[in-house]
Each structure stands twice: as structure tokens, then as C-alpha cells.
Amino acid sequence: MFVRFEENPNCGWADDRVFQERSEPRPVRAVLRRRGAGEAWCAVTGLADRGRPVRALARKVEDSGEGACWLVYGGLWGLRLKEPDCAHAWSLADEAHQWGEPFLLLPADGKDIRFA
């Protein structure tokens, strides 16, 4: 699987990555992330070009550094995540409650992912 993301205002830099696929893609609605002193379930979406929200997806992959894991990915602008208590629409301007990531590699057990 070839993952590409462009330089953009969501996650800042461009890159291309190749992963060996181990499963079909599954829609994702939230991921467990470290926030402050603990962990929280954060909503996640993919971002296409111009910041248009698209469904975030996950699939099991082999990664040279991590071994088997879940790759969570979005569009050309990566992923956008938001705090659990954020009721605002997806927006690049909401830097207080939302942030961007190019992609996430999460443990193979899937306990850090809430599938749609």
C-alpha cells in the first residue's frame, strides 16, 4: 500500500510511505491518544486536498519499525483529530481543540481504535 500526503496546513509536511497490507480497510471514528496526564478517545477524520473531510480508514499492515500494526490514514492532507469534548465542526482554524497528523501506527490488538 502506498500512502501519500502533500505539504499542507493540517500536518505541515509531505511524504510518501509504503506498507505491506494485511487486511482490508475499515472505517474509523475514534482513536485513543495521550491527552494531558491521561488518555482519551479522540474523534478522527481524514482530510482531502483543500481540507475537505473524508472518512478515516484503518488496515493492518507490516511496518519495518513496528512489525504488525494498524495504520490509520486519511486523505492527501492526513488525519484531523479533536478533543473528546469538542463539539465544533472540523476546522483547521480550531487549533485549541483539534490537531493534524499525517497518519498513525497503532498496536496490532486494535484496542486503540473505535471502528465505525
Backbone as JSON, one array per atom type, in Angstrom:
{
  "sequence": "MFVRFEENPNCGWADDRVFQERSEPRPVRAVLRRRGAGEAWCAVTGLADRGRPVRALARKVEDSGEGACWLVYGGLWGLRLKEPDCAHAWSLADEAHQWGEPFLLLPADGKDIRFA",
  "N": [[0.85, -1.17, 0.0], [0.56, 2.16, -0.87], [1.03, 5.2, 0.66], [0.38, 8.56, 0.52], [0.95, 11.95, 1.33], [0.46, 15.4, 0.99], [2.37, 18.47, 1.35], [0.92, 20.62, 3.67], [-1.5, 22.7, 5.49], [-2.54, 21.25, 7.63], [-0.94, 19.06, 8.66], [1.57, 19.82, 7.96], [3.9, 18.75, 6.49], [5.2, 16.94, 3.63], [5.16, 13.57, 2.41], [5.9, 10.21, 1.37], [4.92, 6.9, 1.88], [5.38, 3.36, 2.14], [3.6, 0.43, 2.79], [3.13, -2.95, 3.74], [0.21, -4.56, 3.12], [-2.15, -6.14, 5.3], [-4.81, -6.51, 5.76], [-8.2, -5.68, 4.8], [-9.38, -2.28, 4.29], [-10.95, -0.5, 7.01], [-13.54, 1.61, 8.2], [-12.97, 4.28, 10.52], [-13.84, 5.83, 13.62], [-12.88, 6.91, 16.0], [-9.85, 7.3, 17.94], [-7.57, 6.2, 20.47], [-5.71, 8.44, 22.29], [-2.9, 10.05, 23.86], [-3.6, 12.59, 26.07], [-2.92, 15.37, 27.84], [-2.47, 14.39, 31.15], [-3.44, 11.85, 30.85], [-5.2, 9.38, 28.88], [-7.39, 9.64, 26.06], [-10.4, 9.15, 24.16], [-10.39, 10.22, 20.96], [-12.09, 11.89, 18.39], [-11.76, 11.26, 14.87], [-10.93, 12.2, 11.56], [-10.31, 11.95, 8.04], [-8.47, 14.15, 5.86], [-8.92, 15.57, 2.77], [-7.52, 17.17, -0.17], [-7.43, 20.74, 0.08], [-8.54, 20.69, 2.6], [-10.92, 19.28, 2.91], [-13.13, 17.21, 4.68], [-12.88, 13.66, 4.84], [-13.59, 10.16, 5.14], [-11.81, 8.56, 7.75], [-9.63, 5.79, 7.66], [-8.6, 2.43, 8.57], [-6.19, -0.16, 8.42], [-4.67, -3.35, 8.84], [-1.18, -3.61, 8.76], [2.19, -4.42, 7.8], [5.01, -3.07, 9.24], [8.29, -1.9, 8.99], [9.55, -0.87, 11.28], [7.72, -1.24, 13.4], [6.58, -3.78, 13.2], [3.74, -5.93, 12.93], [0.86, -3.91, 12.78], [-1.77, -1.44, 13.18], [-2.53, 0.74, 10.63], [-3.69, 3.94, 10.52], [-5.23, 6.14, 8.43], [-5.83, 8.97, 6.24], [-6.76, 11.41, 3.91], [-5.05, 13.28, 1.29], [-4.16, 15.32, 2.9], [-3.73, 14.13, 5.3], [-4.66, 13.17, 8.64], [-7.19, 14.47, 10.85], [-7.68, 15.26, 14.17], [-9.72, 15.52, 17.14], [-10.34, 16.88, 20.41], [-12.12, 15.0, 22.97], [-14.31, 16.41, 24.11], [-14.91, 18.37, 22.28], [-17.2, 20.06, 20.37], [-17.21, 21.41, 18.04], [-17.31, 21.91, 14.46], [-15.26, 20.19, 12.01], [-12.23, 21.86, 11.53], [-9.49, 23.69, 10.33], [-8.82, 26.0, 11.58], [-9.41, 25.72, 14.27], [-7.33, 25.42, 16.44], [-7.09, 25.09, 19.14], [-8.56, 22.9, 19.99], [-8.32, 20.92, 18.11], [-6.13, 18.97, 16.0], [-3.58, 18.05, 13.6], [-2.32, 15.06, 12.03], [-0.07, 13.15, 10.04], [-0.45, 10.38, 9.63], [-1.3, 7.46, 11.6], [0.29, 4.9, 13.46], [-0.79, 2.2, 15.13], [-1.12, -0.15, 17.9], [-1.26, -3.7, 17.16], [-3.34, -5.11, 18.38], [-5.67, -3.65, 18.23], [-7.01, -2.28, 20.24], [-6.83, 0.44, 20.57], [-8.46, 1.67, 18.77], [-11.59, 2.76, 17.61], [-13.85, 1.43, 15.62], [-15.99, 2.4, 12.91]],
  "CA": [[0.0, 0.0, 0.0], [1.3, 3.4, -0.98], [0.35, 6.31, 1.34], [0.98, 9.84, 0.15], [0.31, 13.16, 1.82], [1.07, 16.62, 0.48], [2.62, 19.55, 2.3], [-0.39, 21.22, 3.88], [-1.62, 23.38, 6.79], [-3.01, 20.34, 8.67], [0.18, 18.36, 9.33], [2.78, 20.57, 7.67], [4.96, 18.28, 5.6], [4.83, 15.95, 2.62], [5.94, 12.34, 2.46], [5.33, 9.01, 0.77], [5.28, 5.71, 2.66], [4.91, 2.09, 1.59], [3.32, -0.57, 3.81], [2.61, -4.22, 3.25], [-1.16, -4.71, 3.62], [-2.53, -7.41, 5.93], [-6.27, -6.57, 5.88], [-8.97, -4.7, 4.04], [-9.6, -1.07, 5.08], [-12.16, -0.38, 7.83], [-13.77, 2.99, 8.65], [-12.62, 4.58, 11.92], [-14.49, 7.05, 14.14], [-12.1, 7.49, 17.11], [-8.61, 6.63, 18.34], [-7.12, 6.52, 21.82], [-4.48, 9.25, 22.24], [-2.49, 10.68, 25.11], [-4.01, 13.99, 26.19], [-2.61, 15.81, 29.2], [-1.88, 13.35, 32.01], [-4.05, 10.55, 30.61], [-5.56, 9.03, 27.52], [-8.78, 9.98, 25.74], [-10.88, 8.78, 22.83], [-10.47, 11.43, 20.13], [-12.69, 11.72, 17.06], [-10.76, 11.38, 13.8], [-11.39, 12.22, 10.17], [-9.28, 12.2, 7.05], [-8.62, 15.41, 5.15], [-8.51, 15.59, 1.37], [-6.96, 18.47, -0.53], [-8.19, 21.92, 0.5], [-9.08, 20.5, 3.94], [-12.25, 18.66, 2.87], [-13.16, 15.98, 5.48], [-13.18, 12.36, 4.24], [-13.56, 9.12, 6.16], [-10.54, 7.97, 8.17], [-9.63, 4.34, 7.49], [-7.51, 1.69, 9.19], [-5.96, -1.52, 7.96], [-3.46, -3.95, 9.39], [-0.04, -3.56, 7.85], [3.52, -4.73, 8.34], [5.88, -1.9, 9.22], [9.64, -2.34, 9.33], [9.91, -0.47, 12.63], [6.74, -1.63, 14.4], [6.04, -5.11, 12.98], [2.31, -5.84, 12.59], [0.18, -2.82, 13.48], [-2.86, -0.8, 12.45], [-2.26, 2.03, 10.0], [-4.87, 4.79, 10.41], [-4.86, 7.12, 7.42], [-6.92, 9.78, 5.7], [-6.55, 11.85, 2.54], [-3.77, 13.9, 0.95], [-3.75, 16.2, 3.99], [-3.56, 13.33, 6.5], [-5.75, 12.99, 9.59], [-7.51, 15.56, 11.78], [-8.22, 14.72, 15.41], [-10.21, 16.56, 18.05], [-10.56, 16.53, 21.81], [-13.41, 14.34, 23.17], [-15.38, 17.33, 24.45], [-15.03, 19.39, 21.23], [-18.42, 19.93, 19.57], [-17.05, 22.23, 16.84], [-17.12, 21.23, 13.17], [-13.85, 20.05, 11.64], [-11.72, 23.14, 11.05], [-8.06, 23.95, 10.52], [-8.69, 27.19, 12.43], [-9.63, 25.36, 15.68], [-6.08, 24.85, 16.93], [-7.18, 24.84, 20.58], [-9.23, 21.62, 20.26], [-8.08, 19.98, 17.01], [-4.77, 18.93, 15.51], [-3.36, 17.17, 12.46], [-1.27, 14.04, 11.99], [-0.04, 12.59, 8.69], [-1.06, 9.05, 9.78], [-0.99, 6.87, 12.9], [0.56, 3.47, 13.57], [-1.31, 1.8, 16.43], [-0.85, -1.57, 18.2], [-1.96, -4.71, 16.37], [-4.51, -5.67, 19.06], [-6.82, -2.84, 17.86], [-7.67, -1.7, 21.41], [-6.73, 1.9, 20.49], [-9.26, 2.12, 17.64], [-13.04, 2.52, 17.58], [-14.26, 1.35, 14.23], [-17.33, 2.93, 12.62]],
  "C": [[0.89, 1.23, 0.0], [0.48, 4.51, -0.35], [1.11, 7.58, 1.0], [0.22, 10.97, 0.82], [1.16, 14.35, 1.4], [1.43, 17.56, 1.62], [1.33, 20.34, 2.43], [-0.47, 21.89, 5.25], [-2.11, 22.47, 7.92], [-1.85, 19.67, 9.4], [1.54, 18.86, 8.86], [3.76, 20.04, 6.66], [4.45, 17.19, 4.68], [5.72, 14.72, 2.76], [5.19, 11.25, 1.71], [5.81, 7.84, 1.6], [4.7, 4.48, 1.97], [4.76, 1.1, 2.74], [2.82, -1.84, 3.14], [1.27, -4.48, 3.92], [-1.39, -6.1, 4.19], [-4.04, -7.56, 6.09], [-6.9, -5.56, 4.94], [-9.17, -3.45, 4.91], [-10.94, -1.1, 5.81], [-12.32, 1.07, 8.25], [-13.52, 3.14, 10.15], [-13.34, 5.84, 12.36], [-13.69, 7.69, 15.26], [-10.85, 6.66, 17.36], [-8.24, 7.08, 19.74], [-5.77, 7.23, 21.73], [-4.17, 9.8, 23.62], [-2.86, 12.15, 25.05], [-3.78, 14.4, 27.63], [-1.95, 14.68, 29.97], [-2.44, 11.96, 31.73], [-4.27, 10.29, 29.14], [-7.03, 9.33, 27.31], [-9.11, 9.48, 24.34], [-11.13, 10.05, 22.04], [-11.11, 11.09, 18.79], [-11.62, 11.95, 16.01], [-11.47, 11.39, 12.45], [-10.17, 12.33, 9.28], [-9.52, 13.56, 6.43], [-8.09, 15.25, 3.73], [-7.89, 16.95, 1.08], [-7.95, 19.58, -0.22], [-8.91, 21.72, 1.83], [-10.46, 19.89, 3.99], [-12.24, 17.37, 3.67], [-13.57, 14.76, 4.63], [-13.06, 11.32, 5.35], [-12.12, 8.68, 6.46], [-10.7, 6.45, 8.06], [-8.47, 3.72, 8.25], [-7.4, 0.33, 8.52], [-4.7, -2.04, 8.63], [-2.39, -3.95, 8.32], [1.18, -4.13, 8.57], [4.35, -3.47, 8.18], [7.26, -2.34, 9.69], [10.05, -1.98, 10.75], [9.0, -1.03, 13.71], [6.31, -3.1, 14.31], [4.59, -4.99, 12.55], [1.67, -4.74, 13.43], [-0.99, -2.35, 12.64], [-2.37, 0.53, 11.92], [-3.59, 2.77, 9.89], [-4.46, 5.94, 9.49], [-6.09, 7.84, 6.9], [-6.65, 10.11, 4.25], [-5.19, 12.48, 2.35], [-3.27, 14.86, 2.03], [-3.7, 15.45, 5.32], [-4.83, 13.18, 7.31], [-5.97, 14.27, 10.39], [-8.17, 14.92, 12.99], [-8.76, 15.85, 16.26], [-10.45, 15.99, 19.44], [-11.94, 15.91, 21.99], [-14.56, 15.29, 23.45], [-15.58, 18.45, 23.41], [-16.27, 19.11, 20.37], [-18.34, 20.74, 18.27], [-16.93, 21.36, 15.6], [-15.62, 21.11, 12.9], [-13.36, 21.34, 11.02], [-10.22, 23.24, 11.32], [-7.83, 25.14, 11.44], [-8.84, 26.87, 13.92], [-8.4, 24.65, 16.24], [-6.11, 24.55, 18.42], [-7.72, 23.45, 20.88], [-8.95, 20.55, 19.21], [-6.62, 20.06, 16.57], [-4.65, 17.92, 14.38], [-2.22, 16.2, 12.68], [-1.23, 13.5, 10.56], [-0.72, 11.21, 8.63], [-0.7, 8.57, 11.17], [-0.67, 5.39, 12.72], [0.21, 3.07, 14.99], [-1.13, 0.31, 16.64], [-1.79, -2.53, 17.45], [-3.21, -5.26, 17.05], [-5.79, -4.85, 18.78], [-7.54, -2.19, 19.02], [-7.66, -0.18, 21.41], [-7.58, 2.49, 19.38], [-10.73, 1.8, 17.9], [-13.46, 2.57, 16.12], [-15.68, 1.86, 14.08], [-18.31, 1.78, 12.43]]
}
